[in-house]
């Protein structure tokens, strides 16, 4: 898959677990960052989501970020 994405998540987020499983099945490489353990990551998530800590938030290689994207949207942004 072209590029690696960064997924901002929490341990308790069911949507995060679902998207991770889908990305694993699709062979999409990602780096996971837990915003509960990383204040800078939490601040980034708030910045790109109008002050809200929405997870999962996915940061793409092109610099764009999406909150709670579907696997289809992730693949579309990556050109897969």
Secondary structure, 3 states (H helix, E strand, C coil): CCCCEEEEECCCCHHHHHHHHHHHHHCCCEEEEECCCCHHHHHHHHHHCCCCCCCCEEECCCCCEEECCCHHHHHHHHCC
